[in-house]
Amino acid sequence: MKAAVYHNHKDIRIEELEEPEIGSDEVLIRVKTCGICGSDVHLLEGKWAVEDERVIMGHEFSGIVEKKGENVGDLKKGGRVVVDPNIICGSCYYCRLDTRNYYCSNRKVIGWGGWLNGGFSELVKAPRNVVYELPDTVSFEQAAMVEPIACALRGVDNTRIKSGDRVVILGAGSMGLLLLQLVLMAGASSVLVTDIQGIRLKRATELGADRTINSGNEDVERAVQDATDGIGADVVFEAAGTAKTASQTVKLIRRGGKVCLFGVVPQEEFIRIKPFELYYKEATLVSSFCNPFTFQRAIELLRNKKINVTGLITHRYPLADIKSAFKTMLEDSTRCKVMIEI
């Protein structure tokens, strides 16, 4: 099989590899589409550590069942599926809490090394319990967006948005635009979206944003005050993944408001927040990690056409041209979601 193998910093190569061998509780999947996540870019750029020197990345993928283990009786060969890349042990302290989470002490992620090779490959194996069947109405390309939707659902769940809330989303990349659609669905009365790219703000408007602000040349704090009668937002999502925007969040909420740190700020960076402002506003500060048990809900949103993902996909590349795909991710600031078609 052909696969894109990460060897080192900025070194990814198309190679011919042996077909993965599956265990009795595993499924072999022929990948059809795999999205490039920002974390894949961080890995390629050497910003994140991986378990092995040679890794097949890609954790946002869909495909068809090629083979199944002897204990997998409910999936059909040729069946259309999508995979939650997170594999948890089910027996550690965190897995036994009464809240659904992916804090697992032994968590492994498909696409991050070892036998857990990912979707930038013709074939991938996965445990049966993380494989979800797809409705016929959901395309493979749409299905490759299930993992990002599931992550966005976790963020919205963690803020407990109420009908009538006024929401601000900092960042109009693919995740910010998914959050936009979900908070509108949850009942937000108005949503203001910021970004530094006009094309991204145009997409936000098309998807229902009530107001957009170009943070490169407009005063975001003043715009939020104007939009909320001088009170501030009920909920602010940081979805740009920068220390600057994360530091700005508390300034934008009303007293008693909530902040969700959703974007992934680089690990070595710090944010500046005044403790007194948190105290005075009695602010709630939450974060959102991963997509614990939100996959089925994400599939249902796609099945019933409640969320638009096709409009977020701006670039498509074959596996053989994956270097160009990563170049687009790194250099084209107008791009949104980049897909690898296999």
C-alpha positions, 0 to 999 in steps of 0.5 A, a space after each residue: 500500500 502507498 502511504 505518506 510517511 513522516 520521517 522528521 521535521 518537514 520531511 514527509 515521503 510517499 512510500 510503499 508499505 506492507 498491508 497492516 495485519 489486523 487482530 480479532 477485534 480490529 477492522 482494516 479500512 480502505 481510506 477514501 478521504 482524510 482531512 489535514 488538521 492543524 495538529 498535523 501541521 504542528 507535527 510536520 513543523 516539529 512543534 509537537 513530539 511523536 512516539 516514533 520517528 516514522 509516523 503516518 499522520 491523518 486522524 480525520 478520515 473516512 473509508 470502506 471496510 476492507 477486512 474485519 477480525 473474527 470477533 467483528 460480526 456487525 460490519 459488512 465488507 465494503 461498508 462505509 465508515 468513519 473512525 474516531 481516532 481516540 483509543 482509551 483504555 476504559 479502566 483507568 481513573 479518568 475512564 471511570 469518572 461519571 463524566 464522559 471524557 478523553 482524559 484517559 491515562 493510557 489514551 492513544 491516537 490513530 495518526 500519532 505513531 506506533 501501530 496507530 498509523 493514520 489516514 494519509 495512507 491507502 489502508 488503516 486499521 482500527 479497533 471496532 469500538 471506534 468505527 462508526 457506520 455512515 449513512 448513505 446520504 453522507 459522502 466520504 468527504 463530508 464524513 472526513 469532517 465528522 471528527 472536527 464537528 465532534 470536537 466543536 460539539 464538545 466546545 459548545 457543550 462545555 459552555 452550556 450556551 442558552 437560547 438568547 446568548 450573545 456569542 463572540 468567536 475569535 477566528 474564522 478558520 474551519 473550526 471557528 466556522 463549525 462553532 458558528 453553525 453549532 452556537 446558532 443551532 444552540 439558540 444564540 441570538 447573535 454571533 460576532 466573528 473576528 478574523 484577519 482575512 476578509 475571505 474568511 469573514 465572508 464565509 462567516 457571513 454566508 454561514 449566518 454570522 450577524 456581524 464580522 470584524 477584521 481584527 487586523 484593522 478594527 478594534 475588537 473590544 469596541 465592536 463587541 461593546 457596540 454589538 452588546 449595548 456596552 455589556 459584553 458577550 455572554 460567551 466568547 470562543 477563542 478559536 484562532 489558537 494564538 496567545 494574543 486572542 486568548 489573552 483578549 477573551 476575558 475583556 470581551 465577556 460581560 460580568 458573569 460571562 464565559 470563555 472557552 479556550 478552544 483553539 490550540 495555542 502553541 505549547 510554549 506560549 503564555 497568555 496574559 489575563 488579569 486575575 482581578 478581572 476574572 474575580 470582578 466579572 466572576 467569569 467562567 473560564 473553560 477549555 475544550 479537549 478533543 471529542 469524547 463520545 460526540 461522534 454519533 451526534 456529529 454524524 446525525 447532524 450531517 445525516 440530517 443536513 443540519 450543518 454545512 461542511 462542503 462550503 468549508 473545503 477549499 482545497 483537495 489533493 491526491 495522496 501523491 501530492 501531499 507536500 503541496 497540500 501541506 504547503 497550502 496549509 502553511 502558506 495560503 492564509 485564505 484556505 479553509 479545510 484541505 482534504 487528501 483524496 485517496 
